[in-house]
Amino acid sequence: MCELAVLISALSVQDEPRFWQTVIVFIAVLVIYALLLAGYTYLGDRFRIGSPAILQPA
């Protein structure tokens, strides 16, 4: 919620550099989260233990 407050505050005082810095930080965090989630999902599927052998790729 703090990030939203910074974004709104930057808009209200018309501080363009701070606004774009906040937008870039938000997008960077989103990209990092997406990469971590994709890696976690891939590794979870790749090394799943206890799955039936028929469901695992050859």
N, C-alpha and C positions, 0 to 999 in steps of 0.2 A: 504494500500500500504506500510505502514511502516513495517508491519510484513514481507512482502516479501523482503524488503531491508535488514532487520536483518538476514533473512535466507540466502540470497545471500552473505551478508557480512561475515557471519559465515563460509560459504563454501569457500569463496575466501581466507580467512586467515587460513583455515583449523583448526578452533576452534570447535572441536567435541562436547564438553560439551554444548557450547552455541547453536550449531545446534540442538542437541537433546532436549534441553530445549525449543527452539522455536517450534519444531515439537510437543512436548507434550502440550504446551500451545495452539497451533492451534487445535489439536484434542480435547482438553478439551472444548474450545470455541464452536467447532462444535457439540459436544455431548450436551452441555448445550442448544444451540440453538435448536437442534432437540427435546429435551425434552420440552422446552417451546412451540415450535410450535405444538407438539403433544397434549400438555395440552390445549392450546388455541383452537385447532381444536375440541378436544373432548368436551370441555365445550361449545363451540359455537354450536355444533350439539346437545348436551344434553339439553341445555336451550334455544334453538331457539324459539323466539316469533313470531307469525304471520304465522307459517308454517301450511299448511293444516293438519288436524288431521290424514288423511289417510297415510301421509308420516312419522308420528312419530311412534316410536316403542311402542308396547303395554305394 
